[in-house]
Amino acid sequence: MVTVGFHASHEQISPGQLLKDVQHAERAGFDAAMCSDHIEPWSERQGHSGFAWSWLGAALATTSLRFGVVTAPGQRYHPAIIAHASATLASMFPGRFWLAPGSGENMNEHITGDPWPAKDIRQRRLEECVDVIRRLHRGGEVTHRGLVTVEQARIWDVPDTPPPLIAPAVSVETAGRAAAWADGLVTVNQPEPKLRDMLAAYRDNGGKGKAALQVHLSWAGTDKEASAIALDQWRTNTFAPPIPWDLPTAGHFDAVGGQVPEEQVRSTVNVSASLGRHVDWLAGYADLGFDELYLHFVGQEQAAFIDAFATDVLPQLRTSEGSPDQPQLAPATAHPASDVSA
């Protein structure tokens, strides 16, 4: 049976309200949760960006859900800091925490003042960070000199079971390459052929663990309202790389997103007032082989979405084998931009 989780978008909702939202999601029947880790929102209209690691401690302590976070070691965060933070959460909440270390986006990393590396360098830097984090999670002293530098680091409180390191990816190439180090795969909703190829690349290269999908969606009482929510909140997240990797601030994203049409937003966000249509989309993702679906309602007011999906969507996903018509999951022009790195 597919796990259905709640995605907590720090860029869109204040940390206090987001904590209430994830508690609401647990009461309503969601199985798990994941969150973003930003210092800068994608748009000034989103207007928030709480510190994910502080929030995770509160969320884990006040719910019984399993949580994940998409994060980026190597520039804004030293890998020893990520190892330390994740080890502490995994020690306090055994079996309930995972992290997805990615290569990051300039919008979050530029604050250090260091140059923003090319993608191939960022990928190698990430792989060094993953190795450092794993060694620190085993309790050893680590010295490493490469694209990142670590001198005699040790974590004194390590969990009995290290937290899983899940590979975030939006490209087939990255999914295949990550199979060498990852404990699972997480991506975002994209066209069905692309998702099939990503899963195949990960598995065919020896990738193990569960496959998770963050699903951007918009729902409201009418299609017009659902479209308006998606256009307002998520139009800056519809560009193909390298735009989402390289732009530095929310103002830059607003500048390039000012004239985005509704059709382009619908290529990234599943937009419909029909809960049945959302069931079909989500069941289709499960049929592809995704074990966990994390639902990201792109609006800022979460309560109505949580209640409606808990009542009319989650029960059908838990009993259905998917739509017999196998609907197309997303338009073939989709170019998702999200916290999941390519």
C-alpha positions as CSV (number, residue, x, y, z in Angstrom):
1,M,0.0,0.0,0.0
2,V,1.3,3.4,-1.0
3,T,2.4,5.8,1.8
4,V,0.7,9.2,1.5
5,G,2.5,12.1,3.1
6,F,2.2,15.8,3.6
7,H,4.8,18.2,2.1
8,A,5.6,21.1,4.4
9,S,6.7,24.1,2.2
10,H,8.7,26.5,4.4
11,E,8.9,29.0,1.5
12,Q,5.2,29.5,1.6
13,I,4.0,29.2,5.2
14,S,5.3,30.6,8.5
15,P,7.0,28.0,10.7
16,G,4.4,28.3,13.5
17,Q,1.5,27.9,11.1
18,L,3.3,25.1,9.2
19,L,3.7,23.2,12.5
20,K,0.0,23.5,13.1
21,D,-0.6,22.3,9.5
22,V,1.5,19.2,9.8
23,Q,-0.2,18.3,13.2
24,H,-3.5,18.8,11.4
25,A,-2.3,16.5,8.6
26,E,-1.5,13.7,11.1
27,R,-4.9,14.0,12.8
28,A,-6.6,13.8,9.4
29,G,-4.8,10.6,8.5
30,F,-1.6,11.4,6.5
31,D,1.0,8.8,7.0
32,A,4.3,10.8,6.9
33,A,5.7,14.2,6.1
34,M,8.7,15.9,4.3
35,C,9.8,19.5,4.1
36,S,12.0,21.9,2.2
37,D,15.1,23.6,3.5
38,H,15.4,27.2,2.2
39,I,16.7,30.5,3.4
40,E,15.1,32.3,0.4
41,P,11.6,31.7,-1.0
42,W,11.0,31.2,-4.7
43,S,8.9,34.3,-4.8
44,E,8.2,37.4,-2.7
45,R,4.6,36.4,-2.9
46,Q,5.4,33.2,-1.0
47,G,7.1,35.4,1.6
48,H,8.5,32.8,4.2
49,S,11.4,30.6,4.9
50,G,11.8,29.3,8.4
51,F,14.8,27.3,9.5
52,A,14.0,23.7,8.7
53,W,16.2,22.0,11.3
54,S,14.7,23.9,14.2
55,W,11.2,23.2,12.9
56,L,11.9,19.5,12.4
57,G,12.7,19.1,16.1
58,A,9.4,20.6,17.0
59,A,7.5,18.6,14.3
60,L,9.0,15.3,15.3
61,A,8.4,16.0,19.0
62,T,4.7,17.0,18.6
63,T,3.6,14.3,16.1
64,S,4.3,10.6,15.5
65,L,4.9,11.0,11.8
66,R,8.1,10.0,10.0
67,F,9.8,13.1,8.4
68,G,12.3,13.8,5.7
69,V,14.0,16.9,4.5
70,V,15.6,17.9,1.2
71,T,18.8,19.7,2.1
72,A,22.1,20.8,0.4
73,P,25.5,20.2,2.2
74,G,28.7,21.7,0.9
75,Q,28.3,25.5,0.9
76,R,25.7,27.1,3.2
77,Y,26.0,24.0,5.4
78,H,29.3,22.3,6.2
79,P,28.7,18.5,5.8
80,A,29.8,18.0,9.5
81,I,26.9,20.3,10.5
82,I,24.4,18.3,8.5
83,A,25.8,15.1,9.9
84,H,25.5,16.5,13.4
85,A,22.0,17.8,13.0
86,S,20.7,14.6,11.3
87,A,22.4,12.3,13.8
88,T,20.8,14.2,16.7
89,L,17.3,13.9,15.2
90,A,17.8,10.3,14.4
91,S,19.0,9.6,17.9
92,M,16.0,11.3,19.5
93,F,13.4,9.9,17.1
94,P,14.6,6.4,16.0
95,G,13.3,5.3,12.6
96,R,11.4,8.5,12.0
97,F,13.8,10.7,10.1
98,W,15.5,10.7,6.7
99,L,17.4,13.3,4.7
100,A,17.9,13.9,1.0
101,P,21.2,15.7,0.4
102,G,21.2,17.4,-3.0
103,S,23.6,19.7,-4.9
104,G,21.6,22.8,-4.0
105,E,20.4,26.0,-5.6
106,N,22.2,29.3,-5.8
107,M,19.2,31.1,-4.2
108,N,20.1,29.5,-0.9
109,E,23.8,29.0,-1.2
110,H,25.0,32.5,-2.5
111,I,24.7,33.9,1.0
112,T,28.2,32.6,1.9
113,G,29.7,34.9,-0.7
114,D,31.6,31.9,-2.2
115,P,31.4,31.4,-6.0
116,W,28.6,29.2,-7.2
117,P,30.2,26.2,-8.8
118,A,29.3,24.6,-12.1
119,K,26.9,21.7,-12.0
120,D,29.5,19.0,-12.4
121,I,31.6,20.4,-9.5
122,R,28.5,20.6,-7.3
123,Q,27.8,17.0,-8.1
124,R,31.2,15.9,-7.1
125,R,31.1,18.1,-4.0
126,L,27.8,16.5,-3.0
127,E,29.3,13.0,-3.3
128,E,32.2,14.0,-1.1
129,C,29.7,15.4,1.5
130,V,27.7,12.1,1.4
131,D,30.8,10.2,2.2
132,V,31.7,12.5,5.0
133,I,28.2,12.3,6.5
134,R,28.2,8.5,6.4
135,R,31.6,8.3,8.1
136,L,30.5,10.7,10.8
137,H,27.3,8.8,11.3
138,R,29.4,5.7,12.0
139,G,31.1,7.5,14.9
140,G,34.6,7.8,13.4
141,E,36.9,10.8,13.4
142,V,36.9,12.3,9.9
143,T,39.6,14.4,8.1
144,H,38.9,15.1,4.5
145,R,40.5,17.5,2.0
146,G,38.9,17.9,-1.4
147,L,36.1,20.1,-2.6
148,V,35.1,20.3,1.0
149,T,37.5,20.3,4.0
150,V,36.9,18.5,7.2
151,E,39.5,18.5,10.0
152,Q,39.3,15.9,12.8
153,A,35.5,16.0,13.1
154,R,33.6,13.5,15.3
155,I,30.0,13.2,16.4
156,W,29.8,12.0,19.9
157,D,26.1,11.1,19.9
158,V,25.4,8.9,16.9
159,P,22.2,7.0,16.4
160,D,22.1,3.2,16.7
161,T,20.8,3.2,13.1
162,P,22.0,6.1,10.9
163,P,19.2,8.0,9.1
164,P,18.7,7.0,5.5
165,L,20.3,9.3,2.9
166,I,17.8,9.6,0.0
167,A,18.9,10.8,-3.4
168,P,16.9,13.9,-4.7
169,A,16.9,14.0,-8.5
170,V,14.8,15.4,-11.4
171,S,17.0,14.0,-14.2
172,V,17.5,10.5,-15.4
173,E,21.3,11.0,-15.3
174,T,21.3,12.1,-11.7
175,A,19.0,9.2,-10.7
176,G,21.3,6.7,-12.3
177,R,24.4,8.2,-10.8
178,A,22.9,8.4,-7.3
179,A,22.3,4.7,-7.2
180,A,25.9,4.2,-6.1
181,W,25.4,6.0,-2.7
182,A,21.7,6.4,-2.0
183,D,19.3,4.6,0.3
184,G,16.3,5.6,-1.8
185,L,15.2,8.0,-4.5
186,V,12.9,11.1,-4.3
187,T,11.8,13.2,-7.3
188,V,8.9,15.4,-8.3
189,N,5.9,14.9,-10.6
190,Q,6.9,14.9,-14.2
191,P,5.7,13.3,-17.5
192,E,5.1,9.5,-17.2
193,P,7.9,8.5,-19.6
194,K,10.4,10.6,-17.7
195,L,9.4,9.1,-14.4
196,R,9.6,5.6,-15.8
197,D,13.1,6.3,-17.1
198,M,14.2,7.8,-13.8
199,L,13.0,4.7,-11.8
200,A,14.7,2.4,-14.3
201,A,18.0,4.3,-14.2
202,Y,18.1,4.2,-10.5
203,R,17.1,0.5,-10.2
204,D,19.2,-0.7,-13.2
205,N,22.3,0.9,-11.6
206,G,21.8,-1.0,-8.3
207,G,19.7,1.6,-6.6
208,K,18.0,0.3,-3.4
209,G,15.3,1.4,-1.0
210,K,12.0,3.1,-1.6
211,A,11.1,5.6,-4.3
212,A,9.3,8.7,-3.2
213,L,7.5,11.4,-5.3
214,Q,6.7,15.0,-4.2
215,V,3.5,15.9,-6.0
216,H,2.8,19.6,-6.7
217,L,-1.0,20.0,-6.9
218,S,-3.6,22.7,-6.7
219,W,-7.2,22.1,-5.7
220,A,-10.1,24.4,-4.9
221,G,-13.9,24.6,-5.3
222,T,-13.6,25.4,-9.0
223,D,-10.9,24.9,-11.6
224,K,-10.6,28.7,-12.0
225,E,-9.8,29.1,-8.3
226,A,-7.4,26.1,-8.4
227,S,-5.6,27.7,-11.4
228,A,-5.4,31.1,-9.7
229,I,-3.8,29.6,-6.6
230,A,-1.2,27.7,-8.7
231,L,-0.4,30.7,-10.9
232,D,0.0,33.0,-7.9
233,Q,2.2,30.7,-5.8
234,W,4.0,28.4,-8.2
235,R,4.6,30.2,-11.5
236,T,8.2,30.9,-10.5
237,N,8.8,27.1,-10.2
238,T,8.1,26.2,-13.8
239,F,11.4,26.7,-15.5
240,A,13.8,24.1,-16.8
241,P,17.4,24.0,-15.4
242,P,19.7,25.9,-15.2
243,I,17.3,28.7,-14.2
244,P,16.2,27.1,-10.9
245,W,19.8,26.2,-10.0
246,D,21.4,29.5,-10.8
247,L,19.2,32.5,-10.0
248,P,20.2,34.1,-6.7
249,T,17.1,35.7,-5.1
250,A,13.3,35.7,-5.0
251,G,13.3,39.0,-6.9
252,H,15.1,37.4,-9.8
253,F,12.6,34.5,-9.9
254,D,9.7,37.0,-9.8
255,A,11.3,38.9,-12.7
256,V,11.5,35.8,-15.0
257,G,8.1,34.5,-13.8
258,G,6.1,37.7,-14.4
259,Q,4.6,36.5,-17.7
260,V,4.3,32.8,-17.2
261,P,1.0,31.6,-18.7
262,E,-1.4,29.2,-17.0
263,E,-0.6,26.4,-19.4
264,Q,3.1,26.5,-18.2
265,V,2.0,26.3,-14.6
266,R,-0.2,23.3,-15.4
267,S,2.8,21.5,-16.8
268,T,4.3,21.4,-13.3
269,V,1.3,21.5,-11.0
270,N,-1.6,19.0,-11.2
271,V,-4.5,21.5,-11.2
272,S,-8.1,20.4,-10.8
273,A,-11.2,21.0,-8.7
274,S,-12.1,17.3,-9.1
275,L,-10.9,15.2,-6.2
276,G,-11.4,12.1,-8.4
277,R,-9.0,13.5,-11.0
278,H,-6.4,13.9,-8.2
279,V,-7.0,10.3,-7.2
280,D,-6.4,9.2,-10.8
281,W,-3.1,11.2,-11.0
282,L,-1.9,9.9,-7.6
283,A,-2.9,6.3,-8.3
284,G,-1.0,6.5,-11.6
285,Y,2.2,7.5,-9.8
286,A,1.8,4.6,-7.4
287,D,1.3,2.2,-10.4
288,L,4.6,3.4,-11.8
289,G,6.4,2.1,-8.8
290,F,6.5,4.9,-6.3
291,D,6.2,3.7,-2.7
292,E,5.6,7.1,-1.1
293,L,3.7,10.1,-2.4
294,Y,4.2,13.5,-0.6
295,L,1.3,15.9,-1.5
296,H,2.3,19.5,-1.9
297,F,-0.8,21.7,-2.1
298,V,0.8,24.9,-3.5
299,G,-1.6,27.2,-1.8
300,Q,-0.8,28.9,1.5
301,E,-4.0,27.9,3.3
302,Q,-3.7,24.2,3.9
303,A,-6.7,23.3,6.1
304,A,-9.3,22.8,3.5
305,F,-6.9,20.8,1.3
306,I,-5.9,18.5,4.3
307,D,-9.5,17.8,5.2
308,A,-10.8,17.2,1.7
309,F,-8.0,14.9,0.6
310,A,-8.1,13.0,3.9
311,T,-11.8,12.3,3.4
312,D,-12.0,11.7,-0.4
313,V,-8.5,11.0,-1.7
314,L,-6.5,9.1,0.8
315,P,-9.0,6.3,1.4
316,Q,-9.2,5.6,-2.3
317,L,-5.5,5.5,-2.7
318,R,-5.2,2.9,0.1
319,T,-7.7,0.6,-1.5
320,S,-7.3,1.2,-5.3
321,E,-4.9,-0.4,-7.6
322,G,-5.1,2.7,-9.8
323,S,-7.3,3.9,-12.7
324,P,-7.9,1.2,-15.3
325,D,-7.5,3.9,-18.0
326,Q,-3.9,4.7,-16.9
327,P,-4.3,8.4,-17.5
328,Q,-1.3,10.5,-18.6
329,L,0.3,11.8,-15.4
330,A,1.4,15.2,-16.7
331,P,1.9,17.0,-19.9
332,A,5.0,16.1,-21.8
333,T,6.3,19.7,-21.6
334,A,6.7,19.7,-17.8
335,H,9.9,21.3,-16.5
336,P,9.6,21.1,-12.7
337,A,11.6,23.3,-10.4
338,S,11.6,22.4,-6.7
339,D,13.8,21.7,-3.7
340,V,14.7,18.4,-5.3
341,S,17.9,19.0,-7.2
342,A,18.5,17.7,-10.7
